[in-house]
Amino acid sequence: MAGLDFEKPVVELEKKIQELKSFMVEKKIDLSSEIKKLDDKLAQLKKDTYINLTAWQKVQLARHPQRPYTLDYISMIMSDFVELHGDRLFSDDKAMICGLAKIDKRKVMVIGHQKGRDTKENLKRNFGCAHPEGYRKALRVMQMAEEFGLPVVIFIDTPGAYPGIGAEERGQSHAIALNLREMISFAVPIVAVVIGEGGSGGALGVGVADRLAVLENSYYSVISPEGCAAILWKDGAKASQAAEVLKLTAPDLLKMGLIDEVVPEPLGGAHRDAQKIAANVKEVIVRNLKELDVLSKEELLKSRYKKFRAMGVTG
């Protein structure tokens, strides 16, 4: 497993332990005591490395290429997924996944940004940066969800909406603004989880939810650290400084009342134990849907309105 710069000592020690285990099996030599010592050292090294991560280090983990993506979560915690395609206006945006699924036998409409694992897939998925047709497709399936009385589950993972000329010509800002307006009025429960990057309007375009959870090493921000650094200091290299100033980590967001809960990750990040983080995410989704079930349509809409009106209010 390739490691980030700050976790290279952990990755190197893991590799050394694995090599020692392979050598022990190959040569039939008992090295269990030495391996035990290294395992203990590794456990302490992981704690020292991951317990007090900086904001910038969390951003790096949020972008880790082996982190589970939307389709991974759908396959791990949902069943009977049927993908729906197209916005009925222009095309089908592969950066935005939409479809019907079941979670614990309950029918839901699921929406999420999708990145790629390699260059070819990233080009297909546009690195998780949706075009206007992606947001229009999401709106179309949310309208279907309301028509059929289905709750909506959203996975957010994007550095931002695609800023290209074509996207602007086709009404990128209008598509996102329309989603914001319409999502506030849907009379079905909406639960969103930031599973990786939550960048700018690209994230907010599907982020108006009754309950918003953010994974422990994910971020949710009005702008990327690099973009912020370029604007404030005219130097993108100051991204780590910008990450601290933006208060974009899950604990900071929870403290400010911008999100509803933080989803704990395995030590070292979601990519180190996909099944465990999937179980944590499923528990959050199922629990919040059950809590929202007791609200009438009027109560649901009133609660959502109050939630967003309260944001930014101090004192």
Backbone bond lengths (Angstrom), bond angles and torsions (degrees), N, CA, C in turn:
res aa  C-N    CA-C-N  psi(-1)  N-CA   C-N-CA  omega(-1)  CA-C   N-CA-C  phi
1 M - - - 1.460 - - 1.531 109.96 -
2 A 1.332 116.53 122.90 1.463 120.32 179.18 1.515 109.68 -69.59
3 G 1.313 115.91 137.67 1.449 120.07 -177.81 1.514 112.68 -108.07
4 L 1.327 115.46 156.02 1.454 121.12 172.81 1.518 108.26 -74.91
5 D 1.306 117.89 165.56 1.466 121.54 -175.43 1.523 112.35 -54.85
6 F 1.336 117.13 -45.09 1.459 119.79 -175.02 1.529 113.33 -74.05
7 E 1.346 117.27 -14.45 1.462 119.44 -179.15 1.528 113.15 -110.66
8 K 1.317 117.32 14.59 1.461 120.22 179.92 1.529 113.43 -59.74
9 P 1.365 119.38 -40.96 1.469 118.67 176.94 1.529 112.56 -58.26
10 V 1.340 117.48 -36.00 1.466 121.46 178.70 1.523 109.88 -67.09
11 V 1.313 116.67 -47.02 1.468 121.47 -178.33 1.529 110.95 -63.78
12 E 1.315 116.78 -40.55 1.461 120.86 -179.94 1.526 111.58 -65.31
13 L 1.343 116.47 -40.37 1.467 119.67 179.27 1.530 110.28 -69.52
14 E 1.326 117.72 -38.06 1.472 120.98 176.38 1.522 110.30 -61.28
15 K 1.315 116.22 -41.09 1.467 120.63 179.19 1.531 110.77 -65.25
16 K 1.326 115.75 -40.32 1.461 120.34 179.66 1.527 110.99 -63.93
17 I 1.336 116.68 -41.41 1.467 121.01 179.06 1.524 110.32 -64.36
18 Q 1.331 116.92 -42.75 1.459 120.86 179.97 1.526 111.25 -64.08
19 E 1.324 116.47 -40.00 1.466 120.41 178.22 1.523 110.77 -64.76
20 L 1.330 115.96 -38.23 1.461 120.36 179.83 1.528 110.81 -67.52
21 K 1.320 116.97 -38.23 1.469 121.09 177.90 1.522 110.66 -65.74
22 S 1.323 115.98 -42.18 1.471 119.83 178.62 1.524 111.01 -64.65
23 F 1.328 116.23 -40.33 1.464 121.43 178.66 1.523 110.59 -63.82
24 M 1.343 116.40 -40.19 1.464 121.12 -179.97 1.531 110.99 -62.53
25 V 1.329 116.09 -42.66 1.463 120.35 179.95 1.531 110.56 -68.73
26 E 1.326 115.51 -43.27 1.466 120.71 -176.94 1.519 111.68 -65.89
27 K 1.330 117.17 -44.11 1.469 121.32 -176.42 1.520 113.50 -93.59
28 K 1.351 115.54 -4.69 1.471 121.55 -179.60 1.528 111.26 55.57
29 I 1.308 114.95 46.71 1.468 122.25 178.09 1.523 108.20 -114.66
30 D 1.323 116.48 136.77 1.463 120.77 -179.62 1.538 110.17 -80.65
31 L 1.321 115.47 106.17 1.458 121.33 177.90 1.535 110.82 -118.11
32 S 1.318 115.40 22.59 1.470 120.53 -174.58 1.529 113.07 -60.17
33 S 1.334 117.89 -36.55 1.466 120.00 -179.12 1.529 110.95 -67.80
34 E 1.347 115.86 -40.78 1.465 119.51 178.20 1.529 111.01 -66.12
35 I 1.338 115.40 -39.62 1.465 119.97 179.54 1.522 110.80 -66.25
36 K 1.345 115.54 -37.86 1.473 120.34 178.39 1.530 110.54 -61.59
37 K 1.320 116.48 -42.06 1.466 120.32 179.00 1.523 110.97 -63.13
38 L 1.330 115.49 -42.11 1.465 119.54 179.64 1.525 111.49 -68.50
39 D 1.343 116.95 -36.20 1.469 121.00 177.09 1.525 110.60 -62.35
40 D 1.327 115.82 -42.14 1.470 120.57 178.36 1.538 110.25 -64.38
41 K 1.324 115.04 -41.64 1.468 119.87 178.24 1.523 110.69 -63.59
42 L 1.338 115.67 -39.41 1.466 120.88 179.63 1.520 111.06 -65.03
43 A 1.326 116.47 -42.41 1.468 120.38 -179.88 1.525 110.91 -59.78
44 Q 1.330 116.50 -42.78 1.465 120.55 179.55 1.520 111.13 -69.11
45 L 1.339 115.52 -39.01 1.460 120.25 -179.93 1.534 110.61 -63.95
46 K 1.337 116.57 -38.63 1.463 120.80 178.03 1.528 111.04 -63.56
47 K 1.334 115.91 -43.00 1.462 119.56 178.59 1.526 110.72 -61.87
48 D 1.321 115.06 -46.30 1.470 119.91 -179.63 1.531 111.69 -62.15
49 T 1.326 115.94 -33.76 1.472 120.87 -175.99 1.521 112.63 -81.18
50 Y 1.346 116.41 -42.10 1.465 119.85 -167.97 1.531 116.44 -103.60
51 I 1.321 117.93 -17.16 1.471 118.80 -175.17 1.524 111.93 -66.72
52 N 1.325 118.00 -40.47 1.465 121.05 -176.46 1.530 111.28 -119.94
53 L 1.317 115.64 63.79 1.460 120.55 -179.74 1.527 110.67 -72.91
54 T 1.322 116.05 146.19 1.460 120.41 174.22 1.529 108.77 -77.97
55 A 1.327 116.40 167.23 1.464 120.49 178.63 1.526 110.99 -59.32
56 W 1.330 116.89 -41.20 1.451 121.02 -179.02 1.522 111.99 -66.52
57 Q 1.328 116.86 -38.14 1.466 120.37 177.13 1.525 111.15 -64.62
58 K 1.331 116.61 -35.96 1.471 119.89 176.95 1.525 110.82 -67.96
59 V 1.317 116.53 -36.74 1.459 120.10 175.90 1.530 109.83 -61.13
60 Q 1.328 116.14 -41.76 1.463 120.58 179.19 1.524 111.09 -63.49
61 L 1.334 116.67 -40.51 1.464 119.84 177.51 1.523 111.09 -67.11
62 A 1.337 116.39 -37.19 1.467 120.29 178.46 1.524 111.30 -61.07
63 R 1.334 116.11 -27.43 1.465 121.52 -178.56 1.527 113.18 -97.20
64 H 1.318 117.23 4.28 1.465 120.06 -175.65 1.526 110.44 -57.16
65 P 1.335 117.90 128.66 1.468 120.81 -175.14 1.518 115.21 -64.81
66 Q 1.341 117.45 -15.96 1.464 119.76 179.28 1.535 112.41 -100.04
67 R 1.316 116.10 5.37 1.455 120.68 178.32 1.541 109.66 -67.28
68 P 1.341 118.54 141.11 1.471 119.78 178.71 1.526 111.64 -60.39
69 Y 1.337 115.01 139.08 1.460 121.86 179.52 1.537 109.64 -106.90
70 T 1.316 115.92 -179.43 1.470 120.83 -176.31 1.522 112.93 -53.78
71 L 1.323 117.84 -49.63 1.467 120.10 -178.63 1.524 112.14 -64.19
72 D 1.339 117.01 -29.12 1.464 120.34 176.16 1.525 110.25 -65.96
73 Y 1.343 116.48 -45.94 1.467 119.74 179.50 1.524 111.02 -65.00
74 I 1.328 116.36 -39.73 1.471 119.15 178.97 1.522 110.17 -60.02
75 S 1.330 116.87 -44.21 1.470 120.20 -178.81 1.522 112.42 -69.59
76 M 1.350 117.41 -29.92 1.468 120.29 -176.25 1.531 113.76 -86.27
77 I 1.326 118.25 -31.63 1.472 118.89 -173.05 1.528 113.83 -120.42
78 M 1.333 117.27 -4.47 1.461 120.35 -179.12 1.520 110.61 -124.81
79 S 1.317 115.74 166.99 1.464 121.21 177.98 1.528 109.39 -136.22
80 D 1.331 115.79 166.42 1.469 122.56 175.05 1.536 112.60 54.83
81 F 1.326 116.76 39.07 1.461 119.75 -178.69 1.524 110.53 -73.01
82 V 1.322 115.67 129.25 1.463 122.70 175.70 1.521 107.39 -124.91
83 E 1.343 116.80 112.60 1.458 119.43 -177.39 1.523 111.23 -77.17
84 L 1.334 115.09 139.96 1.461 122.78 176.29 1.523 108.26 -109.18
85 H 1.315 116.82 138.40 1.456 121.03 -172.07 1.531 112.12 -119.52
86 G 1.332 114.95 151.65 1.447 121.78 168.42 1.514 116.40 82.64
87 D 1.337 114.62 151.83 1.469 120.44 179.13 1.518 112.12 -103.25
88 R 1.353 117.74 1.18 1.462 124.79 -179.96 1.529 112.13 66.55
89 L 1.331 116.36 14.23 1.458 120.74 179.51 1.526 112.37 -128.67
90 F 1.352 116.47 -42.14 1.466 118.80 -174.56 1.521 112.60 -134.11
91 S 1.341 117.43 -62.45 1.463 118.93 -177.28 1.524 110.29 -164.31
92 D 1.319 114.88 -174.32 1.465 121.11 177.12 1.520 108.67 -103.31
93 D 1.324 116.70 117.92 1.466 121.87 -178.98 1.522 109.35 -86.87
94 K 1.337 116.27 114.17 1.465 120.89 -177.93 1.531 112.84 -73.77
95 A 1.332 117.71 -9.54 1.469 120.50 177.88 1.518 112.20 -81.03
96 M 1.342 116.61 -11.50 1.463 121.10 -179.68 1.531 108.56 -122.97
97 I 1.324 115.84 116.52 1.460 121.90 179.04 1.531 108.88 -92.48
98 C 1.322 117.07 131.97 1.460 121.56 177.49 1.522 108.96 -137.69
99 G 1.317 116.63 144.95 1.458 118.24 176.91 1.509 113.99 174.51
100 L 1.315 114.63 178.53 1.464 123.28 176.92 1.518 109.18 -97.43
101 A 1.322 116.77 144.40 1.463 120.46 179.01 1.523 109.31 -157.56
102 K 1.301 115.12 175.63 1.469 121.19 174.59 1.520 108.63 -124.81
103 I 1.329 116.29 141.55 1.457 121.78 172.46 1.521 106.73 -128.49
104 D 1.326 116.16 116.83 1.473 121.31 -171.16 1.524 110.99 53.04
105 K 1.333 115.77 45.35 1.465 124.82 177.71 1.524 113.55 68.25
106 R 1.334 117.67 5.26 1.458 121.12 177.85 1.520 109.50 -95.35
107 K 1.323 117.14 129.63 1.455 121.59 -179.37 1.532 109.95 -74.43
108 V 1.332 115.60 133.75 1.463 121.72 178.30 1.520 109.06 -140.45
109 M 1.323 115.08 160.25 1.459 120.75 168.49 1.524 106.23 -99.92
110 V 1.314 117.26 128.20 1.460 120.63 -176.41 1.531 109.96 -116.15
111 I 1.328 115.28 138.00 1.463 123.11 -178.84 1.522 107.57 -135.59
112 G 1.315 117.81 144.42 1.462 118.59 177.37 1.518 113.45 -172.21
113 H 1.326 115.48 149.12 1.465 120.44 172.47 1.523 108.62 -71.61
114 Q 1.317 116.22 146.90 1.463 120.36 179.47 1.521 110.63 -131.56
115 K 1.335 116.71 123.36 1.458 122.54 174.14 1.526 109.36 -97.25
116 G 1.334 116.28 176.24 1.453 121.19 178.90 1.516 111.91 -110.30
117 R 1.325 116.00 159.01 1.469 121.69 -179.83 1.526 112.18 -88.88
118 D 1.316 117.52 -23.65 1.459 120.86 -179.87 1.528 108.65 -137.77
119 T 1.315 116.55 179.49 1.461 120.79 -175.85 1.525 111.87 -60.43
120 K 1.325 116.99 -44.15 1.459 120.89 -178.34 1.526 111.24 -61.53
121 E 1.331 116.04 -46.15 1.469 119.33 -178.82 1.518 111.22 -71.58
122 N 1.336 116.86 -34.31 1.462 119.64 177.90 1.529 111.59 -64.59
123 L 1.322 116.47 -36.18 1.457 119.65 176.15 1.523 109.84 -66.51
124 K 1.313 116.77 -39.46 1.459 121.67 177.65 1.530 110.93 -64.45
125 R 1.343 115.87 -42.20 1.469 121.21 -177.24 1.533 112.37 -91.17
126 N 1.331 116.48 0.36 1.465 121.97 -179.82 1.528 111.68 55.52
127 F 1.346 115.71 37.02 1.470 122.57 177.82 1.535 112.32 57.10
128 G 1.339 115.91 27.50 1.470 119.61 178.64 1.513 113.94 78.48
129 C 1.336 117.62 10.94 1.470 121.73 -179.80 1.530 109.14 -98.97
130 A 1.310 117.13 106.33 1.459 121.16 -174.58 1.522 112.79 -76.40
131 H 1.325 115.01 148.95 1.460 123.94 173.21 1.537 108.35 -90.40
132 P 1.335 117.85 175.06 1.469 119.69 177.47 1.530 112.62 -55.28
133 E 1.343 116.21 -37.88 1.460 119.00 -179.69 1.520 112.30 -64.91
134 G 1.339 117.36 -24.90 1.462 120.30 175.03 1.516 111.38 -68.05
135 Y 1.331 116.64 -42.94 1.465 120.50 179.27 1.521 111.07 -72.33
136 R 1.330 116.74 -32.06 1.470 119.40 176.31 1.530 110.79 -71.20
137 K 1.328 116.36 -35.65 1.465 119.14 175.43 1.518 110.21 -64.13
138 A 1.333 116.48 -43.84 1.467 120.59 177.99 1.524 110.85 -59.84
139 L 1.340 116.63 -42.67 1.467 120.09 178.83 1.525 110.63 -64.00
140 R 1.313 116.76 -40.67 1.472 120.60 179.99 1.516 111.43 -60.14
141 V 1.319 117.53 -44.54 1.462 119.02 -178.29 1.528 111.67 -75.27
142 M 1.334 117.53 -27.08 1.468 118.86 174.22 1.526 110.87 -69.46
143 Q 1.316 116.38 -34.51 1.472 119.72 174.85 1.521 110.62 -65.32
144 M 1.334 115.94 -37.13 1.468 120.45 174.61 1.518 110.72 -63.71
145 A 1.334 116.14 -41.54 1.463 120.86 179.74 1.522 110.70 -59.68
146 E 1.323 116.29 -42.80 1.465 118.94 178.72 1.524 111.19 -66.42
147 E 1.309 116.15 -40.22 1.465 120.13 -179.37 1.524 111.58 -60.26
148 F 1.350 115.63 -38.38 1.463 119.78 -177.30 1.525 113.14 -100.73
149 G 1.333 116.81 5.97 1.462 120.24 176.57 1.517 114.03 68.51
150 L 1.335 117.41 35.66 1.465 121.23 -178.50 1.528 110.68 -102.66
151 P 1.325 118.35 137.07 1.476 120.26 173.68 1.517 110.32 -67.47
152 V 1.325 116.14 156.58 1.459 121.58 -178.39 1.528 109.27 -113.44
153 V 1.330 116.92 129.67 1.463 123.34 176.22 1.520 107.80 -114.51
154 I 1.337 116.24 127.86 1.465 120.95 -173.95 1.524 110.85 -124.47
155 F 1.332 116.29 132.37 1.461 122.53 174.88 1.534 107.65 -109.12
156 I 1.315 116.45 118.72 1.461 121.56 -177.73 1.530 110.00 -101.87
157 D 1.332 115.96 125.77 1.471 120.32 179.24 1.525 109.23 -162.05
158 T 1.317 116.38 82.25 1.462 120.38 -178.49 1.520 111.32 -149.66
159 P 1.334 117.76 141.42 1.470 119.08 173.69 1.521 111.57 -71.59
160 G 1.352 116.27 -16.45 1.455 121.18 179.31 1.515 110.45 153.76
161 A 1.324 116.82 165.28 1.457 120.33 175.49 1.524 109.38 -66.09
162 Y 1.327 116.67 150.05 1.461 120.47 -177.88 1.533 110.26 -64.04
163 P 1.350 118.45 125.87 1.464 121.81 -175.67 1.521 115.05 -96.97
164 G 1.331 117.95 17.88 1.458 120.84 -176.26 1.527 113.84 -71.22
165 I 1.318 115.72 165.34 1.461 121.12 -177.72 1.527 111.34 -60.76
166 G 1.335 116.66 -44.00 1.458 120.38 -179.86 1.518 112.26 -59.55
167 A 1.340 115.71 -41.70 1.466 119.96 179.21 1.531 110.56 -63.99
168 E 1.322 116.32 -40.93 1.467 119.79 179.24 1.532 110.55 -67.28
169 E 1.332 116.47 -38.59 1.469 120.09 178.77 1.528 111.42 -63.65
170 R 1.335 116.68 -32.67 1.460 120.55 -179.14 1.526 112.90 -90.23
171 G 1.326 117.37 7.58 1.465 120.41 171.82 1.512 115.76 88.85
172 Q 1.337 116.72 48.47 1.461 120.34 -179.07 1.528 111.87 -57.49
173 S 1.317 117.44 -51.16 1.472 120.09 -176.92 1.519 111.28 -64.97
174 H 1.329 117.13 -36.76 1.467 120.46 178.71 1.521 111.00 -65.58
175 A 1.345 116.45 -42.11 1.464 120.58 -179.28 1.525 111.07 -61.32
176 I 1.332 116.43 -43.34 1.467 120.42 179.67 1.525 110.65 -68.30
177 A 1.335 116.73 -44.55 1.462 120.57 179.78 1.527 111.27 -61.41
178 L 1.335 116.50 -39.47 1.465 120.39 178.66 1.517 111.03 -63.45
179 N 1.340 116.86 -40.73 1.464 120.38 177.51 1.523 111.22 -61.60
180 L 1.334 116.65 -42.37 1.461 120.04 179.15 1.523 110.71 -59.38
181 R 1.318 115.46 -44.89 1.465 119.81 -178.99 1.524 111.76 -65.87
182 E 1.324 116.14 -44.67 1.460 119.86 -174.87 1.523 112.60 -74.43
183 M 1.338 117.15 -37.61 1.469 119.76 -176.99 1.518 112.17 -64.51
184 I 1.315 117.43 -29.68 1.458 119.60 -179.32 1.530 111.25 -67.96
185 S 1.345 116.17 -17.97 1.467 119.74 -173.25 1.525 114.82 -108.34
186 F 1.337 118.04 -3.04 1.461 119.31 179.68 1.531 110.74 -70.65
187 A 1.319 115.89 128.61 1.467 120.18 -175.54 1.523 112.03 -91.88
188 V 1.328 116.53 41.29 1.470 122.08 173.32 1.523 107.61 -131.12
189 P 1.332 118.24 151.72 1.472 120.79 179.72 1.527 111.59 -61.90
190 I 1.329 116.18 138.37 1.465 122.25 176.92 1.521 108.62 -126.88
191 V 1.314 116.95 120.68 1.464 122.75 178.03 1.524 108.28 -119.98
192 A 1.316 116.74 125.38 1.467 121.51 -179.04 1.526 110.42 -120.74
193 V 1.324 115.69 144.85 1.463 121.89 178.38 1.526 108.79 -131.68
194 V 1.334 117.14 124.94 1.463 121.05 174.21 1.524 106.83 -84.15
195 I 1.341 116.17 110.55 1.463 120.90 -174.62 1.521 112.98 -97.46
196 G 1.325 116.73 -11.33 1.462 120.73 -179.94 1.507 110.28 -152.18
197 E 1.330 115.53 -105.68 1.459 120.10 177.39 1.532 110.18 -91.80
198 G 1.311 115.67 138.82 1.455 121.09 174.01 1.509 107.84 -122.29
199 G 1.319 116.70 78.52 1.452 120.74 -170.37 1.517 115.03 -98.90
200 S 1.321 116.55 117.78 1.456 125.14 165.78 1.527 112.87 55.51
201 G 1.355 115.66 -150.94 1.460 121.04 -178.87 1.506 112.67 -65.02
202 G 1.330 116.51 -21.89 1.454 120.28 177.16 1.513 112.14 -60.90
203 A 1.328 116.30 -34.76 1.460 121.30 176.85 1.524 110.52 -83.53
204 L 1.329 116.35 -42.70 1.457 120.81 -176.54 1.525 111.91 -66.09
205 G 1.332 117.49 -24.93 1.455 121.53 -179.37 1.513 114.11 -61.19
206 V 1.328 117.53 -18.48 1.475 122.06 172.41 1.533 109.49 -129.93
207 G 1.327 116.18 24.68 1.465 120.09 -172.32 1.516 116.72 -108.96
208 V 1.335 118.21 6.26 1.464 119.80 178.47 1.527 107.85 -82.49
209 A 1.314 116.70 97.23 1.458 121.38 -172.03 1.521 111.73 -131.05
210 D 1.324 114.75 156.58 1.466 119.86 175.10 1.517 110.35 -68.10
211 R 1.320 115.55 -36.71 1.463 121.24 177.84 1.519 108.61 -133.22
212 L 1.329 116.06 129.11 1.463 121.79 179.44 1.524 109.26 -124.59
213 A 1.327 115.79 117.33 1.463 121.87 177.83 1.524 108.74 -111.73
214 V 1.327 116.07 149.27 1.466 121.27 179.31 1.527 108.63 -128.72
215 L 1.327 116.54 130.06 1.455 119.50 177.47 1.520 110.10 -62.15
216 E 1.312 115.87 149.87 1.462 123.57 -173.63 1.521 113.30 -51.54
217 N 1.327 117.71 -38.95 1.460 121.13 -178.69 1.526 112.51 -109.80
218 S 1.324 116.51 27.60 1.459 121.76 173.09 1.517 108.38 -102.20
219 Y 1.335 115.96 171.89 1.458 118.64 176.00 1.526 110.16 -138.18
220 Y 1.324 116.38 158.12 1.465 123.25 -179.05 1.514 105.94 -141.68
221 S 1.340 116.47 116.35 1.456 118.50 -169.70 1.517 112.60 -151.12
222 V 1.319 115.75 154.29 1.460 122.09 178.74 1.527 112.09 -68.18
223 I 1.325 116.88 -20.10 1.461 122.02 -179.26 1.528 108.65 -158.88
224 S 1.322 117.02 157.21 1.457 120.22 177.64 1.524 109.55 -71.15
225 P 1.332 118.19 154.77 1.468 119.94 176.71 1.523 112.83 -57.29
226 E 1.337 116.61 -38.22 1.462 119.88 179.62 1.526 111.19 -65.56
227 G 1.331 116.36 -42.53 1.457 120.68 178.95 1.518 112.15 -65.06
228 C 1.324 115.68 -40.71 1.463 121.03 178.05 1.523 110.62 -63.01
229 A 1.332 116.08 -44.62 1.468 120.78 -179.46 1.527 110.71 -63.45
230 A 1.318 116.52 -38.69 1.468 120.40 179.80 1.523 111.42 -65.40
231 I 1.335 116.71 -34.68 1.463 120.53 -179.44 1.534 111.40 -78.78
232 L 1.346 116.17 -48.09 1.468 119.66 -174.62 1.526 113.29 -75.73
233 W 1.336 116.44 -41.82 1.462 119.37 -174.05 1.528 113.22 -117.95
234 K 1.336 116.81 4.38 1.469 121.07 -177.85 1.515 111.74 55.79
235 D 1.342 115.12 30.71 1.460 119.61 -175.89 1.529 109.47 -151.60
236 G 1.336 116.58 103.40 1.454 121.15 -179.42 1.510 113.45 -64.13
237 A 1.343 116.40 -17.87 1.461 120.24 -179.83 1.528 112.07 -69.20
238 K 1.321 117.05 -13.71 1.468 121.23 179.58 1.529 111.52 -91.06
239 A 1.328 115.93 27.78 1.464 121.32 -178.29 1.524 112.31 -59.90
240 S 1.327 116.77 -37.49 1.468 119.28 -179.12 1.522 110.99 -64.07
241 Q 1.336 116.40 -37.98 1.460 120.90 177.13 1.536 110.46 -67.45
242 A 1.318 115.59 -40.64 1.463 120.50 179.44 1.531 111.05 -64.23
243 A 1.330 116.92 -38.07 1.465 120.81 -179.71 1.523 111.41 -59.73
244 E 1.334 116.38 -38.14 1.462 120.48 178.15 1.525 110.89 -67.75
245 V 1.327 116.38 -42.90 1.464 121.62 -177.22 1.527 111.70 -67.11
246 L 1.328 117.35 -36.23 1.459 121.91 -175.19 1.529 113.94 -70.15
247 K 1.336 117.31 -19.89 1.477 121.10 -178.14 1.534 110.11 54.73
248 L 1.326 115.33 52.53 1.454 120.81 -172.87 1.526 115.06 -97.63
249 T 1.333 117.73 -1.11 1.462 119.47 -178.43 1.521 110.76 -79.56
250 A 1.321 115.50 160.10 1.463 120.95 -177.21 1.533 113.21 -56.63
251 P 1.342 119.61 -46.99 1.475 119.18 178.84 1.528 113.08 -60.60
252 D 1.338 117.36 -39.30 1.467 120.93 178.24 1.523 110.68 -65.18
253 L 1.320 116.50 -42.68 1.462 121.20 -179.63 1.522 111.23 -64.63
254 L 1.327 116.18 -39.53 1.466 120.65 178.77 1.528 110.37 -65.62
255 K 1.322 116.04 -42.04 1.463 121.36 179.66 1.524 111.31 -61.61
256 M 1.331 116.82 -35.65 1.461 121.15 -179.32 1.525 112.92 -84.17
257 G 1.321 116.55 -2.88 1.457 120.26 178.56 1.517 114.64 76.57
258 L 1.333 116.86 21.09 1.461 120.90 -178.41 1.524 112.34 -90.33
259 I 1.323 117.43 -19.11 1.462 122.01 176.21 1.523 108.68 -130.60
260 D 1.333 115.63 169.52 1.458 119.52 -175.05 1.523 114.38 -99.87
261 E 1.321 117.07 -27.48 1.465 118.71 177.23 1.521 111.89 -164.84
262 V 1.331 113.87 160.94 1.465 121.96 177.29 1.525 107.94 -106.81
263 V 1.313 116.62 130.39 1.462 121.46 179.17 1.524 109.02 -94.23
264 P 1.330 118.37 117.09 1.474 119.92 -178.92 1.521 112.46 -64.95
265 E 1.331 115.23 142.35 1.461 121.96 178.19 1.523 110.18 -110.40
266 P 1.330 117.02 158.18 1.470 120.06 172.18 1.525 109.08 -58.82
267 L 1.319 116.94 150.80 1.459 121.38 179.11 1.529 109.71 -57.47
268 G 1.317 115.92 122.43 1.456 120.18 -179.27 1.510 114.17 101.47
269 G 1.342 116.89 -8.87 1.457 119.56 176.65 1.513 114.46 118.69
270 A 1.330 115.78 160.41 1.462 122.24 -176.12 1.527 112.71 -59.68
271 H 1.336 117.12 -31.24 1.461 120.93 -176.73 1.528 113.38 -69.72
272 R 1.322 116.85 -14.78 1.472 119.53 -177.91 1.532 112.70 -82.18
273 D 1.315 117.52 -17.97 1.468 120.85 176.89 1.526 108.11 -154.92
274 A 1.325 115.62 83.02 1.462 121.17 -175.07 1.523 112.12 -61.25
275 Q 1.324 117.71 -38.53 1.470 120.10 -178.42 1.523 111.38 -66.52
276 K 1.328 116.47 -37.37 1.470 119.48 -179.46 1.518 111.03 -68.61
277 I 1.335 117.51 -45.27 1.464 119.08 -179.34 1.524 109.87 -67.92
278 A 1.330 117.47 -33.83 1.464 120.36 177.17 1.522 110.55 -62.92
279 A 1.333 116.70 -40.78 1.472 120.58 178.17 1.524 110.67 -64.27
280 N 1.341 116.35 -40.25 1.470 120.33 178.72 1.526 111.24 -64.03
281 V 1.329 115.78 -43.41 1.467 120.77 -179.60 1.526 110.33 -65.95
282 K 1.323 116.94 -42.46 1.466 120.53 179.02 1.519 111.01 -60.87
283 E 1.328 116.55 -42.46 1.469 120.06 179.98 1.521 110.67 -60.80
284 V 1.324 116.75 -41.85 1.468 121.50 179.55 1.524 110.67 -63.34
285 I 1.319 117.02 -45.56 1.461 121.15 -178.33 1.521 111.05 -64.51
286 V 1.331 116.90 -50.60 1.464 121.59 -177.17 1.528 110.89 -62.39
287 R 1.328 116.34 -44.42 1.481 120.24 -178.88 1.522 111.07 -62.72
288 N 1.323 116.69 -45.89 1.459 119.48 -177.62 1.521 112.24 -68.68
289 L 1.310 117.87 -35.94 1.465 120.09 176.35 1.525 110.54 -63.71
290 K 1.323 116.95 -40.02 1.468 120.37 178.10 1.526 110.86 -64.07
291 E 1.330 116.47 -40.80 1.464 120.04 179.63 1.524 111.29 -66.16
292 L 1.320 117.25 -35.35 1.464 121.19 -179.61 1.521 112.12 -77.55
293 D 1.326 116.51 -22.32 1.466 121.09 -179.21 1.526 112.51 -60.28
294 V 1.315 117.26 -30.93 1.477 120.39 -174.89 1.528 111.62 -76.12
295 L 1.323 117.91 -11.90 1.463 120.93 -178.77 1.527 110.99 -86.12
296 S 1.311 116.05 140.29 1.454 119.88 172.55 1.528 108.31 -73.42
297 K 1.323 116.94 169.61 1.463 119.81 179.23 1.528 110.94 -59.36
298 E 1.329 115.62 -41.01 1.464 120.07 -179.83 1.529 110.95 -65.00
299 E 1.335 116.46 -43.36 1.464 121.11 179.28 1.527 111.13 -65.63
300 L 1.332 116.62 -38.08 1.465 121.47 179.78 1.526 110.58 -62.70
301 L 1.322 116.48 -47.56 1.458 120.85 -178.88 1.526 111.44 -66.67
302 K 1.315 116.76 -40.10 1.466 120.95 179.42 1.526 110.29 -65.32
303 S 1.338 116.56 -42.16 1.466 121.38 179.48 1.524 111.14 -63.99
304 R 1.326 117.00 -41.92 1.471 121.21 179.43 1.529 110.78 -64.84
305 Y 1.335 115.31 -42.51 1.467 120.24 179.41 1.527 110.91 -61.43
306 K 1.328 116.44 -46.07 1.466 121.19 -179.78 1.518 110.94 -63.83
307 K 1.326 115.93 -37.77 1.474 120.58 -179.49 1.532 111.60 -58.21
308 F 1.330 115.77 -47.66 1.455 119.17 -176.65 1.529 112.62 -80.45
309 R 1.312 118.07 -28.77 1.463 120.00 176.29 1.528 111.60 -67.95
310 A 1.332 116.34 -26.93 1.462 120.77 -177.65 1.521 112.81 -79.36
311 M 1.333 117.26 -16.16 1.465 120.29 -177.62 1.542 110.77 -68.15
312 G 1.320 114.72 132.39 1.456 119.96 179.28 1.508 114.09 87.77
313 V 1.336 116.87 -5.14 1.465 120.83 179.17 1.525 108.45 -82.95
314 T 1.322 116.90 128.33 1.465 121.66 178.35 1.513 110.46 -117.23
315 G 1.332 115.02 156.55 1.454 120.13 176.10 1.510 112.75 80.02
